[in-house]
Amino acid sequence: MRVLGIDPGSRFMGYGVVEDRRGRLVHVGHGVIKVDPDAALELRLKSLHESLLEAFKLYRPESVAVEGVFTFRNARSALILGHARGVALLAAAQAGLSVHEYAPAKVKRAVGAGGAADKDAVERMVCTFLDLEELERSDASDALAVAVCHLNHARSGVPVAGTRGRTRARATQAKLADKLTPSYRRPEAR
């Protein structure tokens, strides 16, 4: 399984690709999408979107893992980060990829850095975990950590983030359909 992890940001968006090869996690590639900080927000978002679509074409992941939201003291910063996350989710959906979200503390724990660890600790653990030399930016190491987090969850048999609720909702709908009057028929029963 090949996963592209994303560390969203409106000026720097990190991505990292990790693959599970017979139980061993292997680094495939990574990068940081840098946009002009002086450009209008909509132009930065467009650039992020186009670059992500290119990364999906280049690396051909089977799924995408995105770092979830965390608390901000500055509402404006949170809103702008939300726009960048939305672009990442949209690009993945357009590419037909499943999307999974993980809380920052869960991502840090997945690489052994501890839930309150700083970016340097995450980078050191990701480099150790994936047998890499130093990375140029923490955005890429955070994205690789998100990919590792997803693969660890997928391998452990723990329900993968982002899919559990949808599966439960489908099961509930099926049960409800079975309880409806006989005049209701599922499309496959017609």
Backbone as a printed PyTorch tensor [residue, N CA C, xyz], in Angstrom:
tensor([[[  0.8410,  -1.1790,   0.0000],
         [  0.0000,   0.0000,   0.0000],
         [  0.8830,   1.2370,   0.0000]],

        [[  0.5350,   2.2090,  -0.8250],
         [  1.2950,   3.4540,  -0.9250],
         [  0.3980,   4.6090,  -0.4740]],

        [[  0.9130,   5.4030,   0.4550],
         [  0.1520,   6.5120,   1.0290],
         [  0.9160,   7.8110,   0.8420]],

        [[  0.1950,   8.8590,   0.4680],
         [  0.7730,  10.1880,   0.3920],
         [  0.2310,  10.9680,   1.5840]],

        [[  1.1240,  11.3500,   2.4810],
         [  0.7480,  12.1400,   3.6530],
         [  0.8790,  13.6160,   3.3420]],

        [[ -0.0020,  14.4180,   3.9490],
         [  0.0130,  15.8580,   3.7040],
         [  0.0270,  16.6160,   5.0200]],

        [[  0.9560,  17.5660,   5.1110],
         [  0.9970,  18.5240,   6.2120],
         [  0.5160,  19.8440,   5.6140]],

        [[ -0.7710,  20.1860,   5.8190],
         [ -1.3260,  21.3540,   5.1330],
         [ -0.7710,  22.6800,   5.6270]],

        [[ -0.6700,  23.6130,   4.7140],
         [ -0.2490,  24.9710,   5.0170],
         [ -0.5510,  25.8440,   3.8180]],

        [[ -0.7690,  27.1270,   4.0340],
         [ -1.1390,  28.0020,   2.9190],
         [  0.0680,  28.5990,   2.1960]],

        [[  1.2470,  28.5400,   2.8270],
         [  2.4610,  29.0230,   2.1560],
         [  3.4250,  27.8860,   1.8660]],

        [[  3.4520,  26.8990,   2.7430],
         [  4.2810,  25.7030,   2.5830],
         [  3.4030,  24.4940,   2.8860]],

        [[  3.2500,  23.6020,   1.9240],
         [  2.4890,  22.3790,   2.1480],
         [  3.4270,  21.2030,   1.9250]],

        [[  3.6530,  20.4560,   2.9890],
         [  4.5380,  19.3040,   2.8740],
         [  3.7810,  18.0670,   2.4310]],

        [[  4.4610,  17.2280,   1.6580],
         [  3.8900,  15.9260,   1.3140],
         [  4.9910,  14.8870,   1.4140]],

        [[  4.5920,  13.6880,   1.7670],
         [  5.5440,  12.5930,   1.8920],
         [  4.8770,  11.2950,   1.4930]],

        [[  5.5940,  10.4690,   0.7630],
         [  5.0360,   9.2200,   0.2580],
         [  5.7750,   8.0560,   0.8940]],

        [[  4.9970,   7.1710,   1.5070],
         [  5.5430,   5.9950,   2.1760],
         [  4.7660,   4.7800,   1.6900]],

        [[  5.4900,   3.6890,   1.5310],
         [  4.8740,   2.4650,   1.0190],
         [  5.1480,   1.3150,   1.9860]],

        [[  4.1530,   0.4720,   2.1490],
         [  4.3090,  -0.7430,   2.9500],
         [  4.7140,  -1.8590,   1.9890]],

        [[  5.9580,  -2.3170,   2.1150],
         [  6.4650,  -3.4020,   1.2690],
         [  6.7160,  -4.6210,   2.1400]],

        [[  5.7580,  -5.5360,   2.0970],
         [  5.8530,  -6.7700,   2.8710],
         [  6.1280,  -6.5160,   4.3460]],

        [[  5.3820,  -5.5830,   4.9160],
         [  5.4990,  -5.2930,   6.3400],
         [  6.5830,  -4.3040,   6.7110]],

        [[  7.3030,  -3.8030,   5.7310],
         [  8.3650,  -2.8280,   5.9940],
         [  7.9740,  -1.4940,   5.3640]],

        [[  8.0360,  -0.4230,   6.1540],
         [  7.6990,   0.8950,   5.6330],
         [  8.9100,   1.4890,   4.9270]],

        [[  8.6850,   1.9340,   3.6870],
         [  9.7660,   2.4220,   2.8440],
         [  9.4350,   3.8330,   2.3460]],

        [[ 10.4150,   4.7140,   2.4440],
         [ 10.2780,   6.0730,   1.9350],
         [ 10.3090,   6.0360,   0.4210]],

        [[  9.3220,   6.6620,  -0.2220],
         [  9.2570,   6.7100,  -1.6810],
         [  9.6670,   8.0900,  -2.1860]],

        [[  9.2090,   9.1260,  -1.5040],
         [  9.5430,  10.4800,  -1.9160],
         [  8.8900,  11.4880,  -0.9890]],

        [[  9.2890,  12.7280,  -1.1230],
         [  8.7000,  13.8010,  -0.3220],
         [  9.0140,  15.1360,  -0.9830]],

        [[  8.3520,  16.1600,  -0.5170],
         [  8.6090,  17.4870,  -1.0380],
         [  7.8150,  18.5270,  -0.2780]],

        [[  8.0760,  19.7560,  -0.5980],
         [  7.3530,  20.8740,  -0.0070],
         [  6.8870,  21.7640,  -1.1500]],

        [[  5.5960,  22.0000,  -1.1880],
         [  5.0320,  22.9100,  -2.1800],
         [  5.1300,  24.3080,  -1.5860]],

        [[  5.8890,  25.1610,  -2.2590],
         [  6.0850,  26.5370,  -1.7860],
         [  5.3500,  27.4700,  -2.7240]],

        [[  4.5650,  28.3610,  -2.1400],
         [  3.8470,  29.3310,  -2.9640],
         [  4.3060,  30.7360,  -2.5950]],

        [[  4.0350,  31.6660,  -3.4640],
         [  4.4150,  33.0610,  -3.2540],
         [  3.6200,  33.6290,  -2.0780]],

        [[  4.2950,  33.9710,  -0.9730],
         [  3.5650,  34.4790,   0.1950],
         [  2.8900,  35.8220,  -0.0390]],

        [[  3.3160,  36.5350,  -1.0730],
         [  2.7160,  37.8370,  -1.3800],
         [  1.5250,  37.7340,  -2.3330]],

        [[  1.2950,  36.5560,  -2.8890],
         [  0.1770,  36.3690,  -3.8120],
         [ -1.1330,  36.3640,  -3.0350]],

        [[ -2.2020,  36.6820,  -3.7110],
         [ -3.5250,  36.6390,  -3.1000],
         [ -3.8310,  35.2020,  -2.6660]],

        [[ -4.6200,  35.0600,  -1.6140],
         [ -4.9300,  33.7430,  -1.0590],
         [ -5.4770,  32.7970,  -2.1240]],

        [[ -6.3960,  33.2780,  -2.9540],
         [ -6.9910,  32.3900,  -3.9610],
         [ -5.9490,  31.8880,  -4.9560]],

        [[ -4.9310,  32.6790,  -5.2480],
         [ -3.8710,  32.2440,  -6.1670],
         [ -2.9400,  31.2390,  -5.4860]],

        [[ -2.6900,  31.4430,  -4.1960],
         [ -1.8840,  30.4570,  -3.4530],
         [ -2.6230,  29.1260,  -3.3940]],

        [[ -3.9260,  29.1520,  -3.1370],
         [ -4.7140,  27.9210,  -3.0570],
         [ -4.7440,  27.2050,  -4.4090]],

        [[ -4.8700,  27.9730,  -5.4880],
         [ -4.8540,  27.3880,  -6.8330],
         [ -3.5180,  26.7050,  -7.0980]],

        [[ -2.4430,  27.3460,  -6.7130],
         [ -1.1160,  26.7780,  -6.9080],
         [ -0.9420,  25.4920,  -6.0900]],

        [[ -1.4130,  25.5020,  -4.8430],
         [ -1.3450,  24.3020,  -4.0090],
         [ -2.1210,  23.1590,  -4.6540]],

        [[ -3.3110,  23.4610,  -5.1360],
         [ -4.1690,  22.4580,  -5.7690],
         [ -3.4770,  21.8300,  -6.9790]],

        [[ -2.9600,  22.6590,  -7.8640],
         [ -2.2970,  22.1540,  -9.0700],
         [ -1.0770,  21.3130,  -8.7240]],

        [[ -0.3050,  21.7550,  -7.7430],
         [  0.9010,  21.0150,  -7.3490],
         [  0.5570,  19.6790,  -6.7110]],

        [[ -0.5020,  19.6400,  -5.9150],
         [ -0.9210,  18.3680,  -5.3110],
         [ -1.3770,  17.3770,  -6.3770]],

        [[ -2.1340,  17.8600,  -7.3450],
         [ -2.5720,  16.9700,  -8.4270],
         [ -1.3720,  16.3990,  -9.1730]],

        [[ -0.3330,  17.2100,  -9.3730],
         [  0.8960,  16.7290, -10.0180],
         [  1.5800,  15.6610,  -9.1620]],

        [[  1.6090,  15.8850,  -7.8410],
         [  2.2250,  14.8990,  -6.9400],
         [  1.4540,  13.5830,  -6.9770]],

        [[  0.1170,  13.6470,  -7.0510],
         [ -0.6870,  12.4240,  -7.1330],
         [ -0.3750,  11.6710,  -8.4200]],

        [[ -0.2200,  12.3860,  -9.5190],
         [  0.1040,  11.7420, -10.7980],
         [  1.4960,  11.1180, -10.7550]],

        [[  2.4460,  11.8280, -10.1520],
         [  3.8240,  11.3470, -10.0970],
         [  3.9630,  10.1050,  -9.2210]],

        [[  3.3790,  10.1460,  -8.0170],
         [  3.6000,   9.0700,  -7.0500],
         [  2.5240,   7.9950,  -7.0410]],

        [[  1.3760,   8.2580,  -7.6110],
         [  0.2840,   7.2960,  -7.7020],
         [ -0.0320,   6.6030,  -6.3630]],

        [[ -0.3750,   7.3890,  -5.3400],
         [ -0.7180,   6.7600,  -4.0600],
         [ -2.0740,   6.0670,  -4.1370]],

        [[ -2.2860,   5.1340,  -3.2120],
         [ -3.5810,   4.4600,  -3.1270],
         [ -4.5280,   5.2170,  -2.2140]],

        [[ -3.9600,   5.9900,  -1.3060],
         [ -4.7790,   6.8070,  -0.4140],
         [ -3.9670,   8.0010,   0.0660]],

        [[ -4.6850,   8.9210,   0.7020],
         [ -4.0820,  10.1560,   1.1950],
         [ -4.3820,  10.2730,   2.6780]],

        [[ -3.3830,  10.6630,   3.4590],
         [ -3.5620,  10.9080,   4.8900],
         [ -3.2230,  12.3740,   5.1530]],

        [[ -4.1150,  13.0610,   5.8570],
         [ -3.9560,  14.4970,   6.1050],
         [ -3.9410,  14.7360,   7.6020]],

        [[ -3.0260,  15.6050,   8.0230],
         [ -3.0160,  15.9730,   9.4260],
         [ -4.2650,  16.7910,   9.7230]],

        [[ -4.9430,  16.4330,  10.8090],
         [ -6.1860,  17.0940,  11.1850],
         [ -5.9510,  18.4660,  11.7940]],

        [[ -7.0400,  19.0830,  12.1650],
         [ -6.9780,  20.4270,  12.7300],
         [ -6.5040,  20.3810,  14.1750]],

        [[ -5.9230,  21.4590,  14.5930],
         [ -5.5660,  21.6260,  15.9950],
         [ -5.9040,  23.0500,  16.3820]],

        [[ -5.8190,  23.3560,  17.6460],
         [ -6.2660,  24.6740,  18.1130],
         [ -5.2730,  25.7660,  17.7920]],

        [[ -5.8250,  26.8980,  17.4540],
         [ -5.0390,  28.0820,  17.1560],
         [ -5.4530,  29.1980,  18.0920]],

        [[ -4.5270,  30.0270,  18.4370],
         [ -4.8710,  31.2320,  19.1950],
         [ -5.4030,  32.3020,  18.2720]],

        [[ -4.9740,  32.2730,  17.0280],
         [ -5.3500,  33.2750,  16.0450],
         [ -6.4020,  32.6780,  15.1010]],

        [[ -7.6180,  33.2010,  15.1670],
         [ -8.7110,  32.6760,  14.3410],
         [ -8.4180,  32.8200,  12.8510]],

        [[ -7.7860,  33.9110,  12.4510],
         [ -7.4710,  34.1220,  11.0350],
         [ -6.5180,  33.0410,  10.5290]],

        [[ -5.5040,  32.6960,  11.3120],
         [ -4.5670,  31.6380,  10.9180],
         [ -5.2880,  30.3090,  10.7780]],

        [[ -6.1970,  30.0270,  11.6990],
         [ -6.9570,  28.7750,  11.6440],
         [ -7.8120,  28.7220,  10.3850]],

        [[ -8.4200,  29.8400,  10.0370],
         [ -9.2690,  29.8900,   8.8550],
         [ -8.4480,  29.6650,   7.5830]],

        [[ -7.2990,  30.3000,   7.5050],
         [ -6.4460,  30.1420,   6.3230],
         [ -5.9310,  28.7080,   6.2140]],

        [[ -5.5540,  28.1050,   7.3480],
         [ -5.1300,  26.7040,   7.3290],
         [ -6.2870,  25.8160,   6.8820]],

        [[ -7.4970,  26.1600,   7.3060],
         [ -8.6750,  25.4090,   6.8740],
         [ -8.8540,  25.4430,   5.3570]],

        [[ -8.5640,  26.5810,   4.7610],
         [ -8.6320,  26.6850,   3.2990],
         [ -7.6240,  25.7340,   2.6520]],

        [[ -6.4120,  25.7030,   3.1740],
         [ -5.3660,  24.8290,   2.6230],
         [ -5.7460,  23.3580,   2.7930]],

        [[ -6.2970,  23.0080,   3.9400],
         [ -6.7490,  21.6300,   4.1600],
         [ -7.8560,  21.2790,   3.1740]],

        [[ -8.7660,  22.2410,   2.9470],
         [ -9.8450,  22.0110,   1.9950],
         [ -9.3240,  21.7380,   0.5910]],

        [[ -8.2960,  22.4570,   0.2040],
         [ -7.6750,  22.2310,  -1.1070],
         [ -7.0980,  20.8180,  -1.1690]],

        [[ -6.4410,  20.3770,  -0.1150],
         [ -5.8580,  19.0230,  -0.0830],
         [ -6.9560,  17.9680,  -0.1890]],

        [[ -8.0400,  18.1580,   0.5450],
         [ -9.1480,  17.2010,   0.5030],
         [ -9.7980,  17.1740,  -0.8820]],

        [[ -9.9890,  18.3540,  -1.4710],
         [-10.5760,  18.4460,  -2.8030],
         [ -9.6920,  17.7630,  -3.8430]],

        [[ -8.3980,  18.0310,  -3.8090],
         [ -7.4820,  17.4330,  -4.7880],
         [ -7.5080,  15.9070,  -4.6840]],

        [[ -7.5180,  15.3890,  -3.4510],
         [ -7.5660,  13.9320,  -3.2610],
         [ -8.8740,  13.3610,  -3.8000]],

        [[ -9.9810,  14.0380,  -3.5240],
         [-11.2760,  13.5710,  -4.0210],
         [-11.3050,  13.5950,  -5.5440]],

        [[-10.7650,  14.6380,  -6.1480],
         [-10.7310,  14.7270,  -7.6110],
         [ -9.8740,  13.6280,  -8.2210]],

        [[ -8.8550,  13.1990,  -7.4900],
         [ -7.9850,  12.1310,  -7.9810],
         [ -8.5670,  10.7480,  -7.6840]],

        [[ -9.7240,  10.7140,  -7.0190],
         [-10.3710,   9.4380,  -6.7130],
         [ -9.7260,   8.6750,  -5.5730]],

        [[ -9.0330,   9.3800,  -4.6890],
         [ -8.3150,   8.7320,  -3.5900],
         [ -9.1090,   8.8080,  -2.2940]],

        [[ -9.0010,   7.7740,  -1.4760],
         [ -9.6260,   7.8300,  -0.1550],
         [ -8.7820,   8.7390,   0.7320]],

        [[ -9.4510,   9.4530,   1.6240],
         [ -8.7810,  10.4170,   2.4900],
         [ -8.9780,  10.0110,   3.9430]],

        [[ -7.9010,  10.0920,   4.7110],
         [ -7.9340,   9.7360,   6.1270],
         [ -7.2770,  10.8650,   6.9150]],

        [[ -7.8930,  11.2550,   8.0180],
         [ -7.3720,  12.3660,   8.8100],
         [ -6.9350,  11.8740,  10.1830]],

        [[ -5.8400,  12.4380,  10.6750],
         [ -5.2970,  12.0620,  11.9760],
         [ -4.9450,  13.3100,  12.7700]],

        [[ -5.2500,  13.2720,  14.0380],
         [ -4.9270,  14.3820,  14.9390],
         [ -3.4130,  14.5030,  15.0630]],

        [[ -2.9050,  15.7220,  15.2170],
         [ -1.4550,  15.9070,  15.3250],
         [ -0.8010,  15.0630,  16.4310]],

        [[ -1.4320,  14.9500,  17.5830],
         [ -0.8400,  14.1610,  18.6700],
         [ -0.7490,  12.6840,  18.2950]],

        [[ -1.7450,  12.1720,  17.5860],
         [ -1.7270,  10.7690,  17.1510],
         [ -0.6080,  10.5410,  16.1400]],

        [[ -0.4010,  11.5110,  15.2600],
         [  0.6730,  11.4090,  14.2600],
         [  2.0270,  11.3590,  14.9570]],

        [[  2.2230,  12.2260,  15.9340],
         [  3.5040,  12.2590,  16.6640],
         [  3.7540,  10.9500,  17.3870]],

        [[  2.7190,  10.4140,  18.0180],
         [  2.8740,   9.1370,  18.7290],
         [  3.1690,   7.9910,  17.7630]],

        [[  2.6240,   8.0610,  16.5450],
         [  2.8190,   6.9910,  15.5680],
         [  4.2840,   6.8140,  15.1720]],

        [[  5.0670,   7.8870,  15.2720],
         [  6.4870,   7.7790,  14.9370],
         [  7.3540,   7.7420,  16.1940]],

        [[  6.6980,   7.6370,  17.3500],
         [  7.4390,   7.5140,  18.6030],
         [  7.9610,   8.8110,  19.1600]],

        [[  7.3850,   9.9390,  18.7360],
         [  7.8850,  11.2250,  19.2060],
         [  7.1350,  11.7450,  20.4280]],

        [[  6.0100,  11.1580,  20.7770],
         [  5.2230,  11.6430,  21.9070],
         [  4.2740,  12.7320,  21.4720]],

        [[  3.0800,  12.7430,  22.0480],
         [  2.0100,  13.6440,  21.6340],
         [  2.3150,  15.1250,  21.7290]],

        [[  3.2430,  15.5220,  22.6120],
         [  3.5490,  16.9450,  22.7810],
         [  4.9120,  17.3150,  22.1860]],

        [[  5.4570,  16.4300,  21.3950],
         [  6.7950,  16.6600,  20.8380],
         [  6.8040,  17.8370,  19.8680]],

        [[  7.9780,  18.4800,  19.7490],
         [  8.1100,  19.5840,  18.8040],
         [  8.4750,  19.0450,  17.4200]],

        [[  8.5350,  19.9330,  16.4360],
         [  8.7990,  19.5370,  15.0540],
         [ 10.1700,  18.8760,  14.8830]],

        [[ 11.1640,  19.3260,  15.6410],
         [ 12.5000,  18.7290,  15.5390],
         [ 12.4850,  17.2700,  15.9800]],

        [[ 11.7470,  16.9770,  17.0450],
         [ 11.6630,  15.5950,  17.5340],
         [ 10.9640,  14.7050,  16.5070]],

        [[  9.9020,  15.2130,  15.8940],
         [  9.1980,  14.4500,  14.8630],
         [ 10.1380,  14.1830,  13.6850]],

        [[ 10.8750,  15.2070,  13.2690],
         [ 11.8030,  15.0400,  12.1460],
         [ 12.8710,  13.9880,  12.4630]],

        [[ 13.4360,  14.0430,  13.6550],
         [ 14.4600,  13.0490,  14.0330],
         [ 13.8910,  11.6310,  13.9970]],

        [[ 12.6730,  11.4630,  14.5380],
         [ 12.0710,  10.1320,  14.5750],
         [ 11.7050,   9.6410,  13.1770]],

        [[ 11.1980,  10.5220,  12.3300],
         [ 10.8540,  10.1240,  10.9620],
         [ 12.1200,   9.7030,  10.2150]],

        [[ 13.1850,  10.4570,  10.3610],
         [ 14.4500,  10.1040,   9.7010],
         [ 14.9690,   8.7560,  10.1960]],

        [[ 14.8620,   8.5140,  11.4800],
         [ 15.2870,   7.2360,  12.0430],
         [ 14.3840,   6.1090,  11.5580]],

        [[ 13.1050,   6.3360,  11.6200],
         [ 12.1010,   5.3370,  11.2610],
         [ 12.2100,   4.9210,   9.8000]],

        [[ 12.4390,   5.8810,   8.9060],
         [ 12.4930,   5.6020,   7.4720],
         [ 13.9150,   5.5310,   6.9250]],

        [[ 14.8960,   5.5520,   7.8270],
         [ 16.3010,   5.4610,   7.4490],
         [ 16.6920,   6.5430,   6.4420]],

        [[ 16.4070,   7.8030,   6.8130],
         [ 16.7070,   8.9500,   5.9600],
         [ 17.7720,   9.8150,   6.5990]],

        [[ 18.4450,  10.5620,   5.7620],
         [ 19.3240,  11.5980,   6.2760],
         [ 18.4320,  12.7620,   6.6930]],

        [[ 19.0190,  13.8640,   6.9980],
         [ 18.2890,  15.0580,   7.4000],
         [ 17.3490,  15.5390,   6.2830]],

        [[ 16.1800,  16.0380,   6.6690],
         [ 15.2350,  16.6000,   5.7020],
         [ 15.3910,  18.1130,   5.6830]],

        [[ 15.1330,  18.7190,   4.5240],
         [ 15.3430,  20.1640,   4.3880],
         [ 14.3240,  21.0030,   5.1370]],

        [[ 13.0780,  20.5220,   5.2710],
         [ 12.0330,  21.2910,   5.9670],
         [ 11.1940,  20.3580,   6.8200]],

        [[ 10.7270,  20.8690,   7.9350],
         [  9.8950,  20.0620,   8.8180],
         [  8.5320,  19.7610,   8.1980]],

        [[  8.0930,  20.5600,   7.2160],
         [  6.8090,  20.2900,   6.5630],
         [  6.8200,  18.9060,   5.9130]],

        [[  7.9320,  18.5400,   5.3030],
         [  8.0440,  17.2300,   4.6630],
         [  8.0980,  16.1230,   5.7080]],

        [[  8.8190,  16.3320,   6.7990],
         [  8.8840,  15.2860,   7.8280],
         [  7.5310,  15.0970,   8.4910]],

        [[  6.7900,  16.1780,   8.7050],
         [  5.4420,  16.0540,   9.2710],
         [  4.5340,  15.2700,   8.3210]],

        [[  4.6470,  15.5190,   7.0330],
         [  3.8350,  14.8020,   6.0450],
         [  4.1990,  13.3220,   6.0090]],

        [[  5.4830,  13.0150,   6.0870],
         [  5.9060,  11.6110,   6.1410],
         [  5.3700,  10.9440,   7.4060]],

        [[  5.3590,  11.6800,   8.5110],
         [  4.8230,  11.1380,   9.7680],
         [  3.3380,  10.8190,   9.6280]],

        [[  2.5910,  11.6500,   8.9160],
         [  1.1640,  11.4010,   8.7050],
         [  0.9810,  10.1210,   7.8860]],

        [[  1.7970,   9.9390,   6.8600],
         [  1.7190,   8.7190,   6.0440],
         [  2.0570,   7.4860,   6.8770]],

        [[  3.0940,   7.5730,   7.6960],
         [  3.4780,   6.4620,   8.5700],
         [  2.3350,   6.1500,   9.5420]],

        [[  1.7290,   7.1800,  10.0890],
         [  0.6060,   7.0060,  11.0130],
         [ -0.5030,   6.2040,  10.3430]],

        [[ -0.8520,   6.5820,   9.1310],
         [ -1.9220,   5.8700,   8.4300],
         [ -1.5500,   4.4090,   8.1690]],

        [[ -0.3440,   4.1770,   7.7000],
         [  0.0700,   2.8000,   7.4190],
         [  0.1140,   1.9620,   8.6910]],

        [[  0.5580,   2.5380,   9.7950],
         [  0.5650,   1.8110,  11.0630],
         [ -0.8540,   1.4250,  11.4770]],

        [[ -1.7830,   2.3430,  11.3240],
         [ -3.1720,   2.0380,  11.6650],
         [ -3.7500,   0.9840,  10.7320]],

        [[ -3.4530,   1.0840,   9.4600],
         [ -3.9670,   0.1190,   8.4930],
         [ -3.4180,  -1.2770,   8.7660]],

        [[ -2.1440,  -1.3630,   9.1460],
         [ -1.5220,  -2.6670,   9.4130],
         [ -1.9920,  -3.2780,  10.7140]],

        [[ -2.3450,  -2.4350,  11.6820],
         [ -2.6940,  -2.9470,  13.0080],
         [ -4.1100,  -3.5000,  13.0810]],

        [[ -4.9100,  -3.2450,  12.0600],
         [ -6.2890,  -3.7120,  12.0920],
         [ -7.2230,  -2.7590,  12.8220]],

        [[ -6.6840,  -1.6550,  13.3400],
         [ -7.5060,  -0.6430,  13.9760],
         [ -8.3060,   0.0430,  12.8750]],

        [[ -9.5990,   0.3200,  13.1090],
         [-10.3510,   1.0160,  12.0630],
         [ -9.6210,   2.2860,  11.6460]],

        [[ -9.4880,   2.4660,  10.3460],
         [ -8.7410,   3.5840,   9.8030],
         [ -9.5650,   4.8580,   9.9210]],

        [[ -8.9260,   5.9260,  10.3390],
         [ -9.6160,   7.2090,  10.4830],
         [-10.2350,   7.6180,   9.1620]],

        [[-11.4320,   8.1620,   9.2450],
         [-12.0900,   8.6540,   8.0510],
         [-12.9850,   7.6330,   7.3820]],

        [[-12.9150,   6.3480,   7.7720],
         [-13.7610,   5.3530,   7.1280],
         [-14.7740,   4.7460,   8.0880]],

        [[-14.4920,   4.7380,   9.3480],
         [-15.3410,   4.0560,  10.3230],
         [-16.7590,   4.6100,  10.3350]],

        [[-16.8960,   5.9180,  10.3860],
         [-18.2080,   6.5360,  10.4360],
         [-19.0390,   6.2390,   9.2020]],

        [[-18.4130,   6.2400,   8.0400],
         [-19.1390,   5.9710,   6.8070],
         [-19.6090,   4.5270,   6.7670]],

        [[-18.7820,   3.5870,   7.2320],
         [-19.1730,   2.1820,   7.2510],
         [-20.3310,   1.9900,   8.2120]],

        [[-20.2480,   2.6000,   9.3800],
         [-21.3100,   2.5000,  10.3730],
         [-22.5990,   3.1080,   9.8130]],

        [[-22.4950,   4.2380,   9.1260],
         [-23.6740,   4.8870,   8.5540],
         [-24.3320,   3.9890,   7.5110]],

        [[-23.5370,   3.3270,   6.6740],
         [-24.1010,   2.4260,   5.6680],
         [-24.8150,   1.2580,   6.3330]],

        [[-24.2160,   0.6940,   7.3810],
         [-24.8410,  -0.4210,   8.0980],
         [-26.1570,   0.0130,   8.7270]],

        [[-26.1890,   1.2030,   9.3000],
         [-27.4090,   1.7250,   9.9090],
         [-28.4780,   1.9280,   8.8480]],

        [[-28.1020,   2.4570,   7.6850],
         [-29.0680,   2.6460,   6.6050],
         [-29.6260,   1.3080,   6.1440]],

        [[-28.7840,   0.2980,   6.0560],
         [-29.2500,  -1.0200,   5.6220],
         [-30.2370,  -1.5940,   6.6300]],

        [[-29.9430,  -1.4450,   7.9210],
         [-30.8640,  -1.9360,   8.9540],
         [-32.1880,  -1.1980,   8.8710]],

        [[-32.1380,   0.1060,   8.6810],
         [-33.3480,   0.9020,   8.5730],
         [-34.1500,   0.4690,   7.3560]],

        [[-33.4970,   0.2280,   6.2390],
         [-34.1930,  -0.2080,   5.0290],
         [-34.8990,  -1.5350,   5.2470]],

        [[-34.2900,  -2.4390,   6.0220],
         [-34.9110,  -3.7330,   6.3030],
         [-36.1660,  -3.5880,   7.1600]],

        [[-36.2330,  -2.5300,   7.9770],
         [-37.3690,  -2.3300,   8.8790],
         [-38.5220,  -1.5800,   8.2170]],

        [[-38.3120,  -0.9980,   7.0550],
         [-39.3710,  -0.2500,   6.3850],
         [-40.4460,  -1.1920,   5.8540]],

        [[-41.5620,  -0.6480,   5.5160],
         [-42.6860,  -1.4490,   5.0210],
         [-42.2930,  -2.1910,   3.7540]],

        [[-42.9920,  -3.2610,   3.4530],
         [-42.6680,  -4.0430,   2.2580],
         [-42.7680,  -3.2580,   0.9540]],

        [[-43.4560,  -2.1110,   0.9660],
         [-43.5500,  -1.3420,  -0.2780],
         [-42.1970,  -0.7560,  -0.6790]],

        [[-41.2900,  -0.6670,   0.2840],
         [-39.9470,  -0.1900,  -0.0290],
         [-39.1170,  -1.3750,  -0.4870]],

        [[-38.4780,  -1.2190,  -1.5900],
         [-37.5710,  -2.2650,  -2.0800],
         [-36.2560,  -1.6130,  -2.4350]],

        [[-35.1710,  -2.2710,  -2.0510],
         [-33.8520,  -1.7960,  -2.4310],
         [-33.6980,  -1.9430,  -3.9490]],

        [[-32.9000,  -1.0700,  -4.5650],
         [-32.7300,  -1.1360,  -6.0240],
         [-32.2960,  -2.5160,  -6.5130]],

        [[-31.4540,  -3.2380,  -5.7620],
         [-30.9670,  -4.5220,  -6.2270],
         [-32.0410,  -5.6010,  -6.1470]],

        [[-33.1260,  -5.3580,  -5.3660],
         [-34.1910,  -6.3530,  -5.2190],
         [-35.2450,  -6.2270,  -6.3250]],

        [[-35.2320,  -5.1630,  -7.0770],
         [-36.2440,  -4.9390,  -8.1220],
         [-36.0480,  -5.7990,  -9.3320]]])
